[in-house]
């Protein structure tokens, strides 16, 4: 069973940056396309960025495109999300998991990101 542990969140001012990390146990990490999800207060969890297993392709929702960068290190089983130009609307709990619903493991605890002055 894959376990996912997210870290790197915090309180940051608008315009600031954070880098989130997701450590995944289990060798299947390197096989699947992975994604970062965000759950804003009162909202459902949404997929905001994906990366293929070989890092050959990435995708982003329009609201984060150009500001966020997803990457992965398959040797270390770590997924990253570099977030620049943060906005208050980026506030939420961030999770990582497989990009495909059929491949998802149990959700981790997530990491809280709060963008506020």
PyMOL commands that set and color helices and strands:
alter all, ss='L'
color gray80, all
select helices_A, chain A and resi 27-31+88-90+101-103
alter helices_A, ss='H'
color red, helices_A
select strands_A, chain A and resi 4-7+10-12+18-24+34-39+45-51+58-60+68-73+78-83+92-98+111-115
alter strands_A, ss='S'
color yellow, strands_A
deselect
rebuild
show_as cartoon
